[in-house]
Amino acid sequence: MSAQSCSRCRSCQSANQTTFSGEIALHFPGLEGLDKPIVWVFPKLLVCLNCGFTEFAIPEAELRRLVESDAAAA
């Protein structure tokens, strides 16, 4: 856990935010998504400790996997 962020929460405008490490499994939607592998991402999560709103960015390598898998289905 890190110190509070200088930015404000985009939901409630609170400055009471902290960064956490995250582990998220992304699944493709619909029945077609059942045949695609899960894409694991390990982003830094900016969590508002007042309202729970959370922001994160998907790392470039995992984002590329999402784009490639989605394009293959089209």
Secondary structure, 3 states (H helix, E strand, C coil): CCCCCCCCCCCCCCCCEEEEECCEEECCCCHHHHHCCCEEECCEEEEECCCCCEECCCCHHHHHHHHHHHHHHC
